[in-house]
Amino acid sequence: MSKQALNLQNDWRQIKEKFQDRFKEKNLEIEEEKLKYERSGEHLTIEKDGRVSAAMPLHSNELQNAKEIVFTDSGVEIISEKSTYVFRR
């Protein structure tokens, strides 16, 4: 996968496609303005308005103002004005 930063507002269609490619499992919910992956103790929810919720067995994280998403071979990087979170799976 490329390491191109996608803007949540401007590139939402591409984000939806890459999210679906990244998590090719039955544990997906793809809605108009929300993407959700959930499987045995881990989840990642990304909303078009910038709200992000993520959890793995040993940690969880919430962002309110995510601006960009980067899909890489090793994870999904979520970038806000104040922080960055990487969901590795």
Biopython code that builds the backbone (N, CA, C, O; Angstrom):
import numpy as np
from Bio.PDB.StructureBuilder import StructureBuilder

atoms = [
    (1, "MET", "N", (0.845, -1.188, 0.000)),
    (1, "MET", "CA", (0.000, 0.000, 0.000)),
    (1, "MET", "C", (0.886, 1.246, 0.000)),
    (1, "MET", "O", (1.992, 1.242, 0.540)),
    (2, "SER", "N", (0.388, 2.278, -0.600)),
    (2, "SER", "CA", (1.146, 3.514, -0.650)),
    (2, "SER", "C", (1.098, 4.215, 0.699)),
    (2, "SER", "O", (0.279, 3.884, 1.556)),
    (3, "LYS", "N", (1.977, 5.176, 0.872)),
    (3, "LYS", "CA", (2.013, 5.919, 2.118)),
    (3, "LYS", "C", (1.506, 7.334, 1.877)),
    (3, "LYS", "O", (2.114, 8.297, 2.344)),
    (4, "GLN", "N", (0.434, 7.465, 1.175)),
    (4, "GLN", "CA", (-0.169, 8.747, 0.842)),
    (4, "GLN", "C", (-1.150, 9.143, 1.947)),
    (4, "GLN", "O", (-1.997, 8.345, 2.350)),
    (5, "ALA", "N", (-1.028, 10.386, 2.432)),
    (5, "ALA", "CA", (-1.968, 10.892, 3.427)),
    (5, "ALA", "C", (-3.270, 11.268, 2.729)),
    (5, "ALA", "O", (-3.272, 12.003, 1.742)),
    (6, "LEU", "N", (-4.372, 10.753, 3.258)),
    (6, "LEU", "CA", (-5.694, 11.054, 2.704)),
    (6, "LEU", "C", (-6.448, 11.936, 3.692)),
    (6, "LEU", "O", (-6.492, 11.644, 4.887)),
    (7, "ASN", "N", (-7.033, 13.000, 3.196)),
    (7, "ASN", "CA", (-7.783, 13.934, 4.018)),
    (7, "ASN", "C", (-9.187, 13.381, 4.279)),
    (7, "ASN", "O", (-9.880, 12.953, 3.356)),
    (8, "LEU", "N", (-9.596, 13.399, 5.559)),
    (8, "LEU", "CA", (-10.896, 12.825, 5.920)),
    (8, "LEU", "C", (-12.054, 13.481, 5.181)),
    (8, "LEU", "O", (-13.001, 12.793, 4.797)),
    (9, "GLN", "N", (-12.004, 14.761, 4.976)),
    (9, "GLN", "CA", (-13.109, 15.452, 4.308)),
    (9, "GLN", "C", (-13.051, 15.306, 2.786)),
    (9, "GLN", "O", (-14.064, 15.016, 2.150)),
    (10, "ASN", "N", (-11.881, 15.505, 2.212)),
    (10, "ASN", "CA", (-11.759, 15.547, 0.753)),
    (10, "ASN", "C", (-11.598, 14.185, 0.093)),
    (10, "ASN", "O", (-11.957, 14.020, -1.072)),
    (11, "ASP", "N", (-11.065, 13.210, 0.818)),
    (11, "ASP", "CA", (-10.739, 11.916, 0.223)),
    (11, "ASP", "C", (-11.546, 10.765, 0.841)),
    (11, "ASP", "O", (-11.083, 9.625, 0.857)),
    (12, "TRP", "N", (-12.727, 11.055, 1.340)),
    (12, "TRP", "CA", (-13.510, 10.048, 2.072)),
    (12, "TRP", "C", (-13.789, 8.795, 1.227)),
    (12, "TRP", "O", (-13.721, 7.682, 1.749)),
    (13, "ARG", "N", (-14.093, 8.954, -0.035)),
    (13, "ARG", "CA", (-14.355, 7.798, -0.896)),
    (13, "ARG", "C", (-13.135, 6.885, -0.964)),
    (13, "ARG", "O", (-13.270, 5.665, -0.864)),
    (14, "GLN", "N", (-11.951, 7.461, -1.132)),
    (14, "GLN", "CA", (-10.712, 6.680, -1.171)),
    (14, "GLN", "C", (-10.434, 6.018, 0.178)),
    (14, "GLN", "O", (-9.982, 4.874, 0.229)),
    (15, "ILE", "N", (-10.700, 6.728, 1.257)),
    (15, "ILE", "CA", (-10.499, 6.167, 2.597)),
    (15, "ILE", "C", (-11.394, 4.948, 2.781)),
    (15, "ILE", "O", (-10.948, 3.924, 3.299)),
    (16, "LYS", "N", (-12.643, 5.049, 2.366)),
    (16, "LYS", "CA", (-13.564, 3.909, 2.465)),
    (16, "LYS", "C", (-13.037, 2.705, 1.686)),
    (16, "LYS", "O", (-13.078, 1.579, 2.182)),
    (17, "GLU", "N", (-12.547, 2.934, 0.479)),
    (17, "GLU", "CA", (-12.024, 1.850, -0.349)),
    (17, "GLU", "C", (-10.795, 1.204, 0.284)),
    (17, "GLU", "O", (-10.701, -0.022, 0.341)),
    (18, "LYS", "N", (-9.859, 2.015, 0.759)),
    (18, "LYS", "CA", (-8.639, 1.489, 1.360)),
    (18, "LYS", "C", (-8.936, 0.772, 2.681)),
    (18, "LYS", "O", (-8.297, -0.231, 2.998)),
    (19, "PHE", "N", (-9.895, 1.278, 3.444)),
    (19, "PHE", "CA", (-10.300, 0.630, 4.694)),
    (19, "PHE", "C", (-10.847, -0.756, 4.395)),
    (19, "PHE", "O", (-10.504, -1.728, 5.068)),
    (20, "GLN", "N", (-11.682, -0.838, 3.400)),
    (20, "GLN", "CA", (-12.268, -2.119, 3.013)),
    (20, "GLN", "C", (-11.196, -3.083, 2.489)),
    (20, "GLN", "O", (-11.261, -4.281, 2.762)),
    (21, "ASP", "N", (-10.218, -2.576, 1.746)),
    (21, "ASP", "CA", (-9.116, -3.416, 1.269)),
    (21, "ASP", "C", (-8.228, -3.881, 2.420)),
    (21, "ASP", "O", (-7.765, -5.021, 2.437)),
    (22, "ARG", "N", (-7.997, -2.994, 3.373)),
    (22, "ARG", "CA", (-7.114, -3.289, 4.504)),
    (22, "ARG", "C", (-7.690, -4.387, 5.402)),
    (22, "ARG", "O", (-6.966, -5.282, 5.839)),
    (23, "PHE", "N", (-8.986, -4.312, 5.670)),
    (23, "PHE", "CA", (-9.659, -5.259, 6.554)),
    (23, "PHE", "C", (-10.638, -6.086, 5.723)),
    (23, "PHE", "O", (-11.845, -5.847, 5.772)),
    (24, "LYS", "N", (-10.143, -7.033, 4.980)),
    (24, "LYS", "CA", (-10.960, -7.827, 4.057)),
    (24, "LYS", "C", (-11.733, -8.914, 4.789)),
    (24, "LYS", "O", (-11.869, -10.023, 4.272)),
    (25, "GLU", "N", (-12.218, -8.633, 5.927)),
    (25, "GLU", "CA", (-12.894, -9.643, 6.729)),
    (25, "GLU", "C", (-14.378, -9.334, 6.861)),
    (25, "GLU", "O", (-14.851, -8.270, 6.462)),
    (26, "LYS", "N", (-15.076, -10.267, 7.416)),
    (26, "LYS", "CA", (-16.514, -10.102, 7.618)),
    (26, "LYS", "C", (-16.833, -9.110, 8.723)),
    (26, "LYS", "O", (-17.988, -8.714, 8.882)),
    (27, "ASN", "N", (-15.838, -8.706, 9.481)),
    (27, "ASN", "CA", (-16.053, -7.878, 10.665)),
    (27, "ASN", "C", (-16.056, -6.386, 10.346)),
    (27, "ASN", "O", (-15.559, -5.584, 11.137)),
    (28, "LEU", "N", (-16.598, -6.015, 9.223)),
    (28, "LEU", "CA", (-16.620, -4.624, 8.786)),
    (28, "LEU", "C", (-18.033, -4.070, 8.754)),
    (28, "LEU", "O", (-18.994, -4.769, 8.432)),
    (29, "GLU", "N", (-18.126, -2.801, 9.094)),
    (29, "GLU", "CA", (-19.358, -2.034, 8.863)),
    (29, "GLU", "C", (-18.939, -0.803, 8.075)),
    (29, "GLU", "O", (-18.157, 0.014, 8.563)),
    (30, "ILE", "N", (-19.441, -0.670, 6.888)),
    (30, "ILE", "CA", (-19.146, 0.476, 6.039)),
    (30, "ILE", "C", (-20.438, 1.261, 5.885)),
    (30, "ILE", "O", (-21.384, 0.805, 5.242)),
    (31, "GLU", "N", (-20.466, 2.442, 6.480)),
    (31, "GLU", "CA", (-21.633, 3.316, 6.377)),
    (31, "GLU", "C", (-21.235, 4.560, 5.586)),
    (31, "GLU", "O", (-20.071, 4.736, 5.226)),
    (32, "GLU", "N", (-22.199, 5.400, 5.328)),
    (32, "GLU", "CA", (-21.940, 6.601, 4.538)),
    (32, "GLU", "C", (-20.868, 7.486, 5.173)),
    (32, "GLU", "O", (-19.998, 7.998, 4.469)),
    (33, "GLU", "N", (-20.920, 7.676, 6.504)),
    (33, "GLU", "CA", (-19.978, 8.572, 7.163)),
    (33, "GLU", "C", (-19.241, 7.919, 8.328)),
    (33, "GLU", "O", (-18.678, 8.608, 9.179)),
    (34, "LYS", "N", (-19.247, 6.577, 8.363)),
    (34, "LYS", "CA", (-18.549, 5.872, 9.440)),
    (34, "LYS", "C", (-18.044, 4.523, 8.945)),
    (34, "LYS", "O", (-18.739, 3.801, 8.228)),
    (35, "LEU", "N", (-16.809, 4.199, 9.349)),
    (35, "LEU", "CA", (-16.178, 2.936, 9.020)),
    (35, "LEU", "C", (-15.850, 2.222, 10.324)),
    (35, "LEU", "O", (-15.332, 2.840, 11.254)),
    (36, "LYS", "N", (-16.146, 0.929, 10.400)),
    (36, "LYS", "CA", (-15.882, 0.215, 11.641)),
    (36, "LYS", "C", (-15.367, -1.185, 11.352)),
    (36, "LYS", "O", (-15.937, -1.937, 10.563)),
    (37, "TYR", "N", (-14.265, -1.504, 12.024)),
    (37, "TYR", "CA", (-13.704, -2.852, 12.003)),
    (37, "TYR", "C", (-13.708, -3.335, 13.453)),
    (37, "TYR", "O", (-13.299, -2.605, 14.356)),
    (38, "GLU", "N", (-14.167, -4.559, 13.671)),
    (38, "GLU", "CA", (-14.194, -5.097, 15.032)),
    (38, "GLU", "C", (-13.983, -6.601, 14.983)),
    (38, "GLU", "O", (-14.643, -7.321, 14.233)),
    (39, "ARG", "N", (-13.041, -7.056, 15.807)),
    (39, "ARG", "CA", (-12.752, -8.496, 15.868)),
    (39, "ARG", "C", (-12.062, -8.824, 17.185)),
    (39, "ARG", "O", (-11.039, -8.220, 17.510)),
    (40, "SER", "N", (-12.583, -9.736, 17.921)),
    (40, "SER", "CA", (-12.028, -10.309, 19.154)),
    (40, "SER", "C", (-11.080, -9.392, 19.936)),
    (40, "SER", "O", (-9.867, -9.606, 19.946)),
    (41, "GLY", "N", (-11.628, -8.397, 20.573)),
    (41, "GLY", "CA", (-10.838, -7.531, 21.437)),
    (41, "GLY", "C", (-10.169, -6.355, 20.765)),
    (41, "GLY", "O", (-9.494, -5.572, 21.433)),
    (42, "GLU", "N", (-10.335, -6.207, 19.472)),
    (42, "GLU", "CA", (-9.766, -5.052, 18.797)),
    (42, "GLU", "C", (-10.827, -4.379, 17.942)),
    (42, "GLU", "O", (-11.691, -5.039, 17.366)),
    (43, "HIS", "N", (-10.750, -3.069, 17.869)),
    (43, "HIS", "CA", (-11.672, -2.349, 16.985)),
    (43, "HIS", "C", (-11.048, -1.042, 16.517)),
    (43, "HIS", "O", (-10.157, -0.485, 17.159)),
    (44, "LEU", "N", (-11.539, -0.578, 15.393)),
    (44, "LEU", "CA", (-11.157, 0.712, 14.841)),
    (44, "LEU", "C", (-12.395, 1.303, 14.188)),
    (44, "LEU", "O", (-12.973, 0.722, 13.270)),
    (45, "THR", "N", (-12.792, 2.475, 14.683)),
    (45, "THR", "CA", (-13.923, 3.203, 14.118)),
    (45, "THR", "C", (-13.426, 4.570, 13.668)),
    (45, "THR", "O", (-12.820, 5.301, 14.451)),
    (46, "ILE", "N", (-13.679, 4.912, 12.422)),
    (46, "ILE", "CA", (-13.291, 6.204, 11.867)),
    (46, "ILE", "C", (-14.551, 6.867, 11.332)),
    (46, "ILE", "O", (-15.284, 6.292, 10.527)),
    (47, "GLU", "N", (-14.788, 8.091, 11.798)),
    (47, "GLU", "CA", (-15.945, 8.843, 11.304)),
    (47, "GLU", "C", (-15.461, 10.010, 10.461)),
    (47, "GLU", "O", (-14.412, 10.597, 10.729)),
    (48, "LYS", "N", (-16.225, 10.331, 9.457)),
    (48, "LYS", "CA", (-15.853, 11.386, 8.510)),
    (48, "LYS", "C", (-15.633, 12.730, 9.202)),
    (48, "LYS", "O", (-14.852, 13.551, 8.721)),
    (49, "ASP", "N", (-16.312, 12.960, 10.321)),
    (49, "ASP", "CA", (-16.168, 14.236, 11.032)),
    (49, "ASP", "C", (-14.900, 14.311, 11.894)),
    (49, "ASP", "O", (-14.679, 15.307, 12.583)),
    (50, "GLY", "N", (-14.059, 13.249, 11.858)),
    (50, "GLY", "CA", (-12.790, 13.291, 12.570)),
    (50, "GLY", "C", (-12.749, 12.529, 13.879)),
    (50, "GLY", "O", (-11.701, 12.477, 14.523)),
    (51, "ARG", "N", (-13.846, 11.945, 14.286)),
    (51, "ARG", "CA", (-13.838, 11.147, 15.513)),
    (51, "ARG", "C", (-13.300, 9.752, 15.204)),
    (51, "ARG", "O", (-13.712, 9.101, 14.244)),
    (52, "VAL", "N", (-12.368, 9.319, 16.046)),
    (52, "VAL", "CA", (-11.751, 8.014, 15.877)),
    (52, "VAL", "C", (-11.713, 7.316, 17.225)),
    (52, "VAL", "O", (-11.367, 7.919, 18.241)),
    (53, "SER", "N", (-12.066, 6.057, 17.222)),
    (53, "SER", "CA", (-11.991, 5.221, 18.413)),
    (53, "SER", "C", (-11.268, 3.949, 18.020)),
    (53, "SER", "O", (-11.607, 3.313, 17.022)),
    (54, "ALA", "N", (-10.255, 3.576, 18.821)),
    (54, "ALA", "CA", (-9.477, 2.383, 18.498)),
    (54, "ALA", "C", (-9.107, 1.656, 19.781)),
    (54, "ALA", "O", (-8.904, 2.277, 20.824)),
    (55, "ALA", "N", (-9.022, 0.342, 19.693)),
    (55, "ALA", "CA", (-8.606, -0.451, 20.850)),
    (55, "ALA", "C", (-7.962, -1.745, 20.385)),
    (55, "ALA", "O", (-8.364, -2.352, 19.392)),
    (56, "MET", "N", (-6.961, -2.136, 21.131)),
    (56, "MET", "CA", (-6.300, -3.427, 20.985)),
    (56, "MET", "C", (-6.343, -4.050, 22.379)),
    (56, "MET", "O", (-6.729, -3.368, 23.328)),
    (57, "PRO", "N", (-5.965, -5.311, 22.539)),
    (57, "PRO", "CA", (-6.076, -5.933, 23.856)),
    (57, "PRO", "C", (-5.400, -5.172, 25.001)),
    (57, "PRO", "O", (-5.880, -5.253, 26.131)),
    (58, "LEU", "N", (-4.312, -4.440, 24.763)),
    (58, "LEU", "CA", (-3.609, -3.774, 25.861)),
    (58, "LEU", "C", (-3.732, -2.252, 25.870)),
    (58, "LEU", "O", (-3.125, -1.600, 26.719)),
    (59, "HIS", "N", (-4.486, -1.679, 24.965)),
    (59, "HIS", "CA", (-4.632, -0.216, 24.971)),
    (59, "HIS", "C", (-5.876, 0.216, 24.198)),
    (59, "HIS", "O", (-6.470, -0.556, 23.445)),
    (60, "SER", "N", (-6.242, 1.465, 24.410)),
    (60, "SER", "CA", (-7.309, 2.079, 23.612)),
    (60, "SER", "C", (-6.951, 3.541, 23.398)),
    (60, "SER", "O", (-6.123, 4.096, 24.120)),
    (61, "ASN", "N", (-7.574, 4.160, 22.408)),
    (61, "ASN", "CA", (-7.284, 5.552, 22.095)),
    (61, "ASN", "C", (-8.504, 6.176, 21.433)),
    (61, "ASN", "O", (-9.244, 5.513, 20.705)),
    (62, "GLU", "N", (-8.697, 7.452, 21.697)),
    (62, "GLU", "CA", (-9.775, 8.213, 21.058)),
    (62, "GLU", "C", (-9.211, 9.533, 20.576)),
    (62, "GLU", "O", (-8.466, 10.201, 21.293)),
    (63, "LEU", "N", (-9.566, 9.901, 19.369)),
    (63, "LEU", "CA", (-9.208, 11.196, 18.798)),
    (63, "LEU", "C", (-10.493, 11.903, 18.406)),
    (63, "LEU", "O", (-11.447, 11.269, 17.956)),
    (64, "GLN", "N", (-10.513, 13.202, 18.575)),
    (64, "GLN", "CA", (-11.703, 13.974, 18.225)),
    (64, "GLN", "C", (-11.564, 14.754, 16.928)),
    (64, "GLN", "O", (-12.564, 15.034, 16.267)),
    (65, "ASN", "N", (-10.359, 15.105, 16.560)),
    (65, "ASN", "CA", (-10.165, 15.977, 15.398)),
    (65, "ASN", "C", (-9.180, 15.401, 14.398)),
    (65, "ASN", "O", (-8.272, 16.100, 13.948)),
    (66, "ALA", "N", (-9.345, 14.149, 14.049)),
    (66, "ALA", "CA", (-8.456, 13.554, 13.055)),
    (66, "ALA", "C", (-8.633, 14.282, 11.729)),
    (66, "ALA", "O", (-9.743, 14.655, 11.347)),
    (67, "LYS", "N", (-7.523, 14.474, 11.043)),
    (67, "LYS", "CA", (-7.549, 15.196, 9.767)),
    (67, "LYS", "C", (-7.154, 14.320, 8.592)),
    (67, "LYS", "O", (-7.705, 14.444, 7.499)),
    (68, "GLU", "N", (-6.179, 13.418, 8.830)),
    (68, "GLU", "CA", (-5.659, 12.612, 7.734)),
    (68, "GLU", "C", (-5.497, 11.152, 8.162)),
    (68, "GLU", "O", (-5.340, 10.840, 9.342)),
    (69, "ILE", "N", (-5.540, 10.283, 7.173)),
    (69, "ILE", "CA", (-5.349, 8.848, 7.368)),
    (69, "ILE", "C", (-4.277, 8.399, 6.378)),
    (69, "ILE", "O", (-4.293, 8.778, 5.207)),
    (70, "VAL", "N", (-3.342, 7.580, 6.873)),
    (70, "VAL", "CA", (-2.313, 7.004, 6.016)),
    (70, "VAL", "C", (-2.403, 5.492, 6.161)),
    (70, "VAL", "O", (-2.288, 4.968, 7.270)),
    (71, "PHE", "N", (-2.606, 4.791, 5.062)),
    (71, "PHE", "CA", (-2.647, 3.338, 5.055)),
    (71, "PHE", "C", (-1.269, 2.835, 4.613)),
    (71, "PHE", "O", (-0.773, 3.218, 3.554)),
    (72, "THR", "N", (-0.657, 1.973, 5.434)),
    (72, "THR", "CA", (0.635, 1.385, 5.094)),
    (72, "THR", "C", (0.513, -0.131, 5.189)),
    (72, "THR", "O", (-0.528, -0.651, 5.591)),
    (73, "ASP", "N", (1.558, -0.826, 4.823)),
    (73, "ASP", "CA", (1.552, -2.285, 4.933)),
    (73, "ASP", "C", (1.440, -2.739, 6.382)),
    (73, "ASP", "O", (0.895, -3.808, 6.655)),
    (74, "SER", "N", (1.949, -1.942, 7.308)),
    (74, "SER", "CA", (1.974, -2.369, 8.712)),
    (74, "SER", "C", (0.864, -1.775, 9.569)),
    (74, "SER", "O", (0.746, -2.146, 10.737)),
    (75, "GLY", "N", (0.046, -0.868, 9.039)),
    (75, "GLY", "CA", (-1.012, -0.311, 9.871)),
    (75, "GLY", "C", (-1.771, 0.828, 9.225)),
    (75, "GLY", "O", (-1.625, 1.131, 8.041)),
    (76, "VAL", "N", (-2.591, 1.444, 10.062)),
    (76, "VAL", "CA", (-3.372, 2.610, 9.664)),
    (76, "VAL", "C", (-2.969, 3.743, 10.596)),
    (76, "VAL", "O", (-3.173, 3.659, 11.807)),
    (77, "GLU", "N", (-2.400, 4.799, 10.034)),
    (77, "GLU", "CA", (-1.938, 5.941, 10.820)),
    (77, "GLU", "C", (-3.003, 7.028, 10.762)),
    (77, "GLU", "O", (-3.415, 7.448, 9.681)),
    (78, "ILE", "N", (-3.443, 7.478, 11.925)),
    (78, "ILE", "CA", (-4.463, 8.519, 12.013)),
    (78, "ILE", "C", (-3.799, 9.766, 12.579)),
    (78, "ILE", "O", (-3.185, 9.722, 13.644)),
    (79, "ILE", "N", (-3.924, 10.872, 11.865)),
    (79, "ILE", "CA", (-3.211, 12.099, 12.212)),
    (79, "ILE", "C", (-4.204, 13.196, 12.559)),
    (79, "ILE", "O", (-5.102, 13.508, 11.777)),
    (80, "SER", "N", (-4.030, 13.783, 13.751)),
    (80, "SER", "CA", (-4.824, 14.944, 14.137)),
    (80, "SER", "C", (-3.864, 16.118, 14.300)),
    (80, "SER", "O", (-2.659, 15.966, 14.101)),
    (81, "GLU", "N", (-4.388, 17.280, 14.659)),
    (81, "GLU", "CA", (-3.540, 18.452, 14.841)),
    (81, "GLU", "C", (-2.559, 18.263, 15.992)),
    (81, "GLU", "O", (-1.451, 18.797, 15.952)),
    (82, "LYS", "N", (-2.951, 17.512, 17.013)),
    (82, "LYS", "CA", (-2.130, 17.398, 18.214)),
    (82, "LYS", "C", (-1.437, 16.055, 18.388)),
    (82, "LYS", "O", (-0.505, 15.950, 19.186)),
    (83, "SER", "N", (-1.864, 15.031, 17.667)),
    (83, "SER", "CA", (-1.251, 13.724, 17.883)),
    (83, "SER", "C", (-1.415, 12.813, 16.666)),
    (83, "SER", "O", (-2.118, 13.121, 15.703)),
    (84, "THR", "N", (-0.734, 11.687, 16.765)),
    (84, "THR", "CA", (-0.810, 10.662, 15.736)),
    (84, "THR", "C", (-1.003, 9.317, 16.440)),
    (84, "THR", "O", (-0.385, 9.057, 17.472)),
    (85, "TYR", "N", (-1.854, 8.475, 15.884)),
    (85, "TYR", "CA", (-2.076, 7.155, 16.432)),
    (85, "TYR", "C", (-1.947, 6.151, 15.285)),
    (85, "TYR", "O", (-2.449, 6.387, 14.186)),
    (86, "VAL", "N", (-1.272, 5.031, 15.549)),
    (86, "VAL", "CA", (-1.120, 3.992, 14.537)),
    (86, "VAL", "C", (-1.809, 2.733, 15.025)),
    (86, "VAL", "O", (-1.481, 2.202, 16.086)),
    (87, "PHE", "N", (-2.765, 2.260, 14.241)),
    (87, "PHE", "CA", (-3.463, 1.008, 14.511)),
    (87, "PHE", "C", (-2.744, -0.053, 13.708)),
    (87, "PHE", "O", (-2.829, -0.076, 12.480)),
    (88, "ARG", "N", (-2.038, -0.929, 14.396)),
    (88, "ARG", "CA", (-1.291, -1.995, 13.713)),
    (88, "ARG", "C", (-2.039, -3.294, 13.833)),
    (88, "ARG", "O", (-2.514, -3.669, 14.905)),
    (89, "ARG", "N", (-2.131, -3.959, 12.734)),
    (89, "ARG", "CA", (-2.787, -5.263, 12.720)),
    (89, "ARG", "C", (-2.115, -6.125, 11.689)),
    (89, "ARG", "O", (-2.503, -7.277, 11.500)),
]
sb = StructureBuilder()
sb.init_structure("model")
sb.init_model(0)
sb.init_chain("A")
sb.init_seg("    ")
for serial, (resi, resn, name, xyz) in enumerate(atoms, 1):
    if name == "N":
        sb.init_residue(resn, " ", resi, " ")
    sb.init_atom(name, np.array(xyz, "f"), 0.0, 1.0, " ", f" {name:<3s}", serial, name[0])
structure = sb.get_structure()
